Amino acid sequence: MATEHLKKAAKTPSTDTADTGRIVSEILAEIEAGGEEATRNYSEKFDKWTGDIVVTPDRIAEAARRLPETLKEDIQFARARVAKFAQAQRDTMSDFETELSDGLFAGQKLIPVEAAGCYVPGGRYAHVASSIMSVATAKVAGVDHITVCSPPKPDVGVHPAILYTANLCGADTIMALGGVQGIAAMAFGHFTGRAADILVGPGNRFVAEAKRLLFGRVGIDMFAGPTEIAIVVDATADPEIVATDLVSQCEHGPDSPAWLVTLDRGLADAVAELMPKMIDALPSPANEAATAAWRDFGEIVLCDTREEAVRESDRYAAEHVEVHAADLDWWLGTLRNYGSLFLGEETTVAFGDKCSGTNHVLPTKGAARYTGGLSVSKFIKTVTYQRMIRDANRQVAPVSARISRTEGMEGHARCSDERLAKYFPDEAFELVAAE
């Protein structure tokens, strides 16, 4: 048994990113020191924007009036499904309390964060769907205040469809800010007075690095990189459908990996032949992005068995994994590492990206080995509590005292001693572990 790389990527998602951390670190430091004025300066420098940072209600209403009714209905369709799926996730989570031993009660509470910052990209494409994924999910989770940042276009501002969508989904504040300055403004509470407890949403490598550097001061959804797709196929797959789906993700950007894991050499050859033709047929700027992505980051891996195909797919731990193969339940039960899984040719990553219901903010760069994507749980703290009746101290306090003294933590041990002496003055307890 063996695997064979019929096409090997020339680059990895980490290629050419050495200077990103230094650049972003300097910008964050300047914005924190310079406050809102520094934020405005960076907005003018990078986005050529000198207008209002906080989008007014009148501007949001105007954006809604400018959109075709069909588009607004489509956005409402997508929001309804994303929100319904998020609510179903929320319904699986619950507070509880349990009695661990006689008189010792412990429980958990689910508490939404107070403020969330949602970044919505608006550079090469106007990512209307990203607004739905982050804002609608935060709203279902019960976040008190949701701020949205999206890059403005010179003399135009935030894309009207993004404004309409963010407002529809429940954003409390929308700011015309892109890039690092947008992330910094949400983290530091500029223009709103509400510093974000968590930052979510996709973005370019500078946005991703800003979130990474701020992690700890604020929560983040995940460490994200360029979008990825892996498609696992056998001889039953349609090469045109497979190639179409690979190309669709390549158009995200020149550094977006697309991987084909196949059990059939003939299908691999067919897809390899179709890819450049389909990419050439794309309009600009998708054509240029997809050309570079497939040339530099595309791979085709031929496997002898489906078990080998699973190992290859799990090694990639791709953001999106499609399976075009027989016995889909086997693949569902066997694959382990992916951000979101799309089973059968009838569905596609594009559906999940735009409107079908599952969240499209997903782990990349192998992070699917240890985390899933954005969900209501990202906006909710699972906290714990306990309470005890006095009599429960007979069991718990001596154990705590002995463990504490074994560790050399006398102060901890005396918390037990004092309670035992107060509650049971006429009783003797073993408070030191036997030699």
C-alpha positions as CSV (number, residue, x, y, z in Angstrom):
1,M,0.0,0.0,0.0
2,A,1.3,3.5,-0.9
3,T,0.3,7.0,-1.7
4,E,1.6,8.9,-4.7
5,H,1.6,12.7,-5.1
6,L,0.6,13.3,-8.7
7,K,0.8,17.1,-8.0
8,K,2.8,18.6,-5.2
9,A,2.4,22.1,-3.8
10,A,5.3,24.5,-4.3
11,K,4.3,26.5,-1.2
12,T,2.6,26.1,2.2
13,P,0.2,28.5,3.9
14,S,3.1,29.7,6.0
15,T,5.3,30.8,3.0
16,D,6.2,34.5,2.8
17,T,4.7,35.5,6.2
18,A,7.9,36.2,8.1
19,D,7.4,40.0,8.3
20,T,3.7,39.9,9.1
21,G,4.1,39.6,12.9
22,R,6.5,42.5,13.1
23,I,4.3,44.8,10.9
24,V,1.1,44.0,12.8
25,S,2.8,44.3,16.2
26,E,3.9,47.8,15.4
27,I,0.5,48.9,14.2
28,L,-1.2,47.5,17.3
29,A,1.2,49.3,19.6
30,E,0.7,52.6,17.7
31,I,-3.1,52.4,17.8
32,E,-3.2,51.5,21.5
33,A,-0.9,54.4,22.3
34,G,-2.6,56.8,19.9
35,G,-6.2,55.9,20.5
36,E,-9.0,56.8,18.1
37,E,-6.8,59.4,16.3
38,A,-4.3,56.8,15.4
39,T,-7.0,54.5,14.3
40,R,-8.4,57.1,11.9
41,N,-4.9,57.8,10.6
42,Y,-4.5,54.1,9.7
43,S,-7.9,54.1,8.1
44,E,-6.9,57.0,5.9
45,K,-3.6,55.4,5.1
46,F,-4.7,51.9,4.2
47,D,-8.4,52.3,3.1
48,K,-8.3,56.0,1.9
49,W,-11.3,56.6,4.2
50,T,-11.8,59.9,6.0
51,G,-15.6,59.7,6.6
52,D,-17.5,58.6,9.7
53,I,-16.1,55.6,11.4
54,V,-19.4,54.6,13.1
55,V,-22.0,54.0,10.5
56,T,-25.2,56.0,11.2
57,P,-28.7,54.6,11.2
58,D,-29.6,56.8,8.2
59,R,-26.7,55.3,6.2
60,I,-27.8,51.8,7.1
61,A,-31.4,52.6,6.1
62,E,-30.1,54.1,2.8
63,A,-28.1,50.9,2.1
64,A,-31.3,48.8,2.6
65,R,-33.2,50.9,0.2
66,R,-30.5,50.6,-2.5
67,L,-30.5,46.8,-2.5
68,P,-32.7,44.7,-4.8
69,E,-35.6,43.0,-3.0
70,T,-34.4,39.6,-4.4
71,L,-31.0,40.1,-2.8
72,K,-32.6,41.0,0.6
73,E,-34.8,38.0,0.4
74,D,-31.7,35.8,-0.3
75,I,-29.9,37.3,2.7
76,Q,-32.9,36.7,4.9
77,F,-33.0,33.1,3.6
78,A,-29.4,32.5,4.6
79,R,-29.7,34.3,8.0
80,A,-32.7,32.1,8.9
81,R,-30.8,28.9,8.2
82,V,-27.6,30.0,10.0
83,A,-29.6,31.2,13.0
84,K,-31.7,28.0,13.1
85,F,-28.6,25.8,13.1
86,A,-27.0,28.0,15.8
87,Q,-30.2,27.7,17.9
88,A,-30.1,24.0,17.5
89,Q,-26.5,24.0,18.8
90,R,-27.5,26.3,21.7
91,D,-30.3,23.8,22.6
92,T,-27.7,21.1,23.1
93,M,-26.0,23.1,25.8
94,S,-27.5,23.5,29.3
95,D,-26.9,24.5,32.9
96,F,-26.8,21.7,35.4
97,E,-26.2,20.8,39.0
98,T,-25.2,17.4,40.4
99,E,-24.5,16.0,43.8
100,L,-21.0,14.6,43.7
101,S,-21.2,13.1,47.2
102,D,-23.5,13.6,50.2
103,G,-24.1,17.3,50.6
104,L,-21.5,18.4,48.0
105,F,-23.2,20.0,45.0
106,A,-21.4,21.2,41.8
107,G,-22.8,22.7,38.7
108,Q,-22.2,24.7,35.5
109,K,-23.7,27.8,34.1
110,L,-23.5,29.0,30.6
111,I,-23.0,32.8,30.4
112,P,-22.7,34.7,27.1
113,V,-19.8,37.2,26.8
114,E,-20.8,40.8,27.1
115,A,-19.3,42.2,23.9
116,A,-18.2,40.6,20.6
117,G,-16.3,42.1,17.8
118,C,-17.1,40.6,14.3
119,Y,-14.8,41.3,11.4
120,V,-16.4,41.1,7.9
121,P,-13.9,41.2,5.0
122,G,-14.7,43.6,2.2
123,G,-11.5,43.7,0.1
124,R,-11.4,41.6,-3.0
125,Y,-15.0,40.4,-2.4
126,A,-17.9,41.8,-0.3
127,H,-18.3,38.9,2.1
128,V,-22.0,39.3,2.9
129,A,-22.2,35.7,4.2
130,S,-19.4,36.3,6.8
131,S,-21.6,38.9,8.4
132,I,-24.4,36.3,8.8
133,M,-22.0,33.7,10.1
134,S,-20.6,35.8,12.9
135,V,-23.3,38.3,13.8
136,A,-26.3,35.9,13.7
137,T,-24.5,33.3,15.7
138,A,-23.4,35.8,18.4
139,K,-27.0,37.0,18.6
140,V,-28.4,33.5,19.1
141,A,-25.7,33.0,21.8
142,G,-27.1,36.0,23.7
143,V,-24.2,38.5,23.4
144,D,-25.1,41.9,24.9
145,H,-23.3,44.1,22.4
146,I,-22.1,43.1,18.9
147,T,-19.7,45.4,17.0
148,V,-19.0,44.8,13.3
149,C,-16.0,46.2,11.4
150,S,-15.7,46.0,7.6
151,P,-13.3,47.8,5.3
152,P,-14.7,50.9,3.6
153,K,-14.2,51.7,-0.1
154,P,-13.0,55.3,-0.8
155,D,-15.9,57.7,-1.1
156,V,-18.4,54.8,-0.7
157,G,-17.9,53.3,2.7
158,V,-18.9,49.8,3.8
159,H,-20.6,47.8,1.1
160,P,-24.4,48.3,1.2
161,A,-25.1,44.6,1.3
162,I,-22.8,44.1,4.3
163,L,-24.5,47.0,6.1
164,Y,-27.9,45.6,5.5
165,T,-26.9,42.1,6.5
166,A,-25.1,43.1,9.7
167,N,-28.0,45.2,10.8
168,L,-30.5,42.5,10.0
169,C,-28.5,39.9,12.0
170,G,-28.4,42.1,15.1
171,A,-25.3,44.2,15.1
172,D,-25.4,47.0,17.6
173,T,-22.6,49.1,16.1
174,I,-21.1,48.9,12.6
175,M,-17.8,50.6,11.9
176,A,-16.2,51.5,8.6
177,L,-12.8,50.1,9.5
178,G,-10.7,47.4,7.9
179,G,-7.6,45.4,8.5
180,V,-5.5,45.7,11.7
181,Q,-7.0,49.0,12.6
182,G,-10.5,47.4,12.6
183,I,-9.4,44.6,14.9
184,A,-7.6,47.0,17.2
185,A,-10.6,49.3,17.5
186,M,-12.8,46.4,18.5
187,A,-10.3,45.0,21.0
188,F,-9.6,48.4,22.6
189,G,-13.2,49.7,22.5
190,H,-12.5,52.7,20.2
191,F,-15.5,54.6,19.1
192,T,-17.9,52.4,21.1
193,G,-16.6,52.3,24.6
194,R,-17.3,48.6,24.5
195,A,-14.0,46.6,24.3
196,A,-14.7,43.2,22.8
197,D,-14.4,40.2,25.0
198,I,-14.0,38.0,21.8
199,L,-12.9,38.7,18.2
200,V,-14.3,36.5,15.5
201,G,-14.5,36.4,11.7
202,P,-12.2,35.6,8.7
203,G,-9.7,38.0,7.2
204,N,-6.3,38.3,5.5
205,R,-3.0,37.4,7.1
206,F,-2.7,40.8,8.8
207,V,-6.2,40.4,10.3
208,A,-5.4,36.9,11.4
209,E,-2.1,38.0,13.0
210,A,-3.7,40.9,14.8
211,K,-6.1,38.5,16.4
212,R,-3.3,36.1,17.3
213,L,-1.3,38.8,19.0
214,L,-4.3,40.1,20.9
215,F,-5.3,36.6,22.1
216,G,-5.1,36.5,25.9
217,R,-6.3,40.1,26.3
218,V,-9.4,39.0,24.4
219,G,-10.7,35.7,23.2
220,I,-10.6,34.8,19.5
221,D,-12.5,32.2,17.5
222,M,-9.4,30.5,16.2
223,F,-6.0,31.0,14.6
224,A,-7.0,31.3,11.0
225,G,-5.2,31.3,7.7
226,P,-6.2,31.2,4.0
227,T,-9.3,29.1,3.2
228,E,-8.7,25.5,2.3
229,I,-10.5,22.6,0.6
230,A,-9.8,18.9,0.4
231,I,-12.0,16.7,-1.8
232,V,-11.9,12.9,-1.3
233,V,-13.1,10.9,-4.3
234,D,-13.4,7.4,-5.7
235,A,-14.1,6.3,-9.3
236,T,-17.8,7.1,-8.9
237,A,-17.1,10.9,-8.7
238,D,-17.9,13.3,-11.5
239,P,-14.6,15.0,-12.5
240,E,-16.3,18.2,-13.7
241,I,-18.2,18.6,-10.4
242,V,-14.9,17.9,-8.5
243,A,-12.9,20.4,-10.5
244,T,-15.6,23.1,-10.2
245,D,-15.6,22.8,-6.4
246,L,-11.8,22.9,-6.2
247,V,-11.8,26.0,-8.4
248,S,-14.5,27.7,-6.3
249,Q,-12.2,27.7,-3.3
250,C,-9.1,28.7,-5.2
251,E,-10.8,31.9,-6.2
252,H,-10.7,33.1,-2.5
253,G,-7.0,34.1,-2.9
254,P,-3.6,33.3,-4.3
255,D,-2.6,31.4,-1.2
256,S,-5.7,29.2,-0.8
257,P,-4.8,25.5,-0.8
258,A,-6.9,23.0,-2.8
259,W,-6.2,19.3,-2.3
260,L,-7.6,16.3,-4.2
261,V,-7.3,12.9,-2.5
262,T,-8.4,10.2,-5.0
263,L,-8.7,6.4,-5.2
264,D,-8.8,6.5,-9.0
265,R,-5.9,7.6,-11.3
266,G,-8.2,8.2,-14.3
267,L,-10.3,10.7,-12.2
268,A,-7.1,12.4,-11.0
269,D,-5.9,12.9,-14.6
270,A,-9.3,14.2,-15.7
271,V,-9.5,16.7,-12.9
272,A,-5.9,17.8,-13.5
273,E,-6.8,18.5,-17.2
274,L,-10.0,20.4,-16.3
275,M,-8.5,22.7,-13.6
276,P,-6.6,25.2,-15.9
277,K,-9.5,25.4,-18.3
278,M,-12.0,26.2,-15.6
279,I,-9.7,28.7,-14.0
280,D,-9.1,30.4,-17.3
281,A,-12.9,30.8,-17.7
282,L,-13.2,32.8,-14.5
283,P,-13.5,36.6,-14.6
284,S,-10.9,38.9,-13.0
285,P,-9.9,39.0,-10.1
286,A,-11.0,35.4,-9.4
287,N,-8.9,34.2,-12.4
288,E,-5.6,35.6,-11.1
289,A,-6.3,34.4,-7.6
290,A,-7.3,30.9,-8.6
291,T,-4.4,30.6,-11.1
292,A,-1.8,31.3,-8.3
293,A,-3.6,29.2,-5.7
294,W,-3.7,26.0,-7.9
295,R,-0.2,26.5,-9.2
296,D,1.4,27.1,-5.9
297,F,-0.8,25.3,-3.4
298,G,-2.8,22.7,-5.3
299,E,-2.1,19.0,-4.7
300,I,-3.4,15.7,-6.1
301,V,-2.7,12.5,-4.0
302,L,-3.5,9.0,-5.3
303,C,-4.2,6.4,-2.7
304,D,-4.7,2.6,-2.9
305,T,-7.4,2.2,-0.3
306,R,-10.0,4.3,1.4
307,E,-8.2,3.9,4.7
308,E,-5.1,5.6,3.1
309,A,-7.4,8.3,1.8
310,V,-8.7,8.9,5.3
311,R,-5.2,9.2,6.6
312,E,-4.2,11.7,3.9
313,S,-7.3,13.8,4.5
314,D,-6.8,13.7,8.3
315,R,-3.2,14.7,7.7
316,Y,-4.3,17.8,5.8
317,A,-7.0,18.5,8.5
318,A,-8.6,20.8,6.0
319,E,-11.0,23.6,6.7
320,H,-13.5,22.1,4.3
321,V,-13.7,18.4,3.3
322,E,-15.9,17.1,0.6
323,V,-16.5,13.4,0.0
324,H,-17.6,12.2,-3.5
325,A,-17.5,8.5,-3.0
326,A,-19.7,5.4,-2.3
327,D,-20.8,4.5,1.2
328,L,-20.9,8.1,2.6
329,D,-21.8,6.8,6.1
330,W,-18.5,5.0,6.3
331,W,-16.6,8.2,5.6
332,L,-18.7,10.2,8.1
333,G,-17.9,7.6,10.7
334,T,-14.2,7.4,9.9
335,L,-12.9,10.9,9.0
336,R,-11.7,12.8,12.1
337,N,-10.0,16.0,11.1
338,Y,-12.0,18.7,9.3
339,G,-13.6,22.0,10.0
340,S,-16.8,21.1,8.2
341,L,-17.7,18.0,6.2
342,F,-19.8,17.9,3.0
343,L,-21.0,14.4,2.0
344,G,-21.9,13.6,-1.6
345,E,-21.8,15.7,-4.7
346,E,-25.3,17.1,-4.0
347,T,-23.9,19.5,-1.5
348,T,-20.8,21.7,-1.8
349,V,-18.6,24.0,0.2
350,A,-20.1,26.9,-1.7
351,F,-23.5,26.1,-0.1
352,G,-22.0,26.2,3.4
353,D,-20.0,29.3,2.6
354,K,-23.2,31.2,1.6
355,C,-26.5,30.0,2.9
356,S,-27.2,26.4,3.8
357,G,-26.8,26.8,7.6
358,T,-23.5,25.5,9.0
359,N,-21.0,28.1,9.9
360,H,-18.2,29.0,7.4
361,V,-15.8,30.5,10.0
362,L,-13.6,27.4,10.3
363,P,-10.1,26.2,11.4
364,T,-7.3,26.2,8.9
365,K,-3.6,25.4,8.9
366,G,-4.2,22.0,10.5
367,A,-6.1,23.5,13.5
368,A,-9.0,21.1,12.7
369,R,-6.9,18.5,14.6
370,Y,-8.0,20.1,17.8
371,T,-10.9,22.5,17.2
372,G,-14.1,23.0,15.3
373,G,-15.4,26.2,13.8
374,L,-17.3,29.1,15.0
375,S,-20.5,28.2,16.9
376,V,-22.6,29.6,19.7
377,S,-20.3,27.9,22.2
378,K,-17.5,30.4,21.2
379,F,-19.6,33.2,22.6
380,I,-20.6,31.4,25.8
381,K,-18.5,30.9,28.9
382,T,-19.0,27.5,30.6
383,V,-18.4,28.4,34.3
384,T,-18.7,26.2,37.3
385,Y,-19.8,26.6,40.9
386,Q,-20.2,24.5,44.1
387,R,-21.9,24.6,47.4
388,M,-21.9,22.3,50.4
389,I,-23.8,21.5,53.5
390,R,-21.7,21.5,56.7
391,D,-21.9,17.8,57.2
392,A,-20.2,17.3,53.8
393,N,-17.0,18.7,55.3
394,R,-16.5,15.5,57.2
395,Q,-15.6,13.8,53.9
396,V,-14.1,16.6,51.8
397,A,-12.1,18.7,54.3
398,P,-9.7,15.9,55.6
399,V,-8.9,14.8,52.1
400,S,-8.2,18.4,51.1
401,A,-6.0,18.9,54.2
402,R,-3.9,15.8,53.5
403,I,-3.4,16.5,49.8
404,S,-2.5,20.1,50.6
405,R,0.2,19.1,53.2
406,T,1.6,16.5,50.8
407,E,2.1,19.3,48.3
408,G,3.6,21.5,51.0
409,M,0.8,24.0,50.9
410,E,0.1,24.6,54.5
411,G,-2.2,27.6,53.9
412,H,-4.5,25.5,51.9
413,A,-4.5,22.8,54.5
414,R,-5.6,25.3,57.2
415,C,-8.7,26.2,55.3
416,S,-9.8,22.6,56.0
417,D,-8.5,22.6,59.6
418,E,-10.5,25.7,60.6
419,R,-13.8,24.5,59.2
420,L,-13.4,21.1,60.8
421,A,-12.6,22.7,64.2
422,K,-15.6,25.0,63.9
423,Y,-18.2,22.5,62.6
424,F,-17.1,19.4,64.6
425,P,-15.3,20.6,67.7
426,D,-15.6,17.3,69.5
427,E,-14.3,15.1,66.6
428,A,-10.8,14.1,65.6
429,F,-9.6,13.9,62.0
430,E,-6.5,12.6,60.2
431,L,-5.1,15.8,58.7
432,V,-1.7,14.6,57.6
433,A,-1.1,11.7,55.2
434,A,0.3,8.6,56.9
435,E,4.0,8.0,56.3
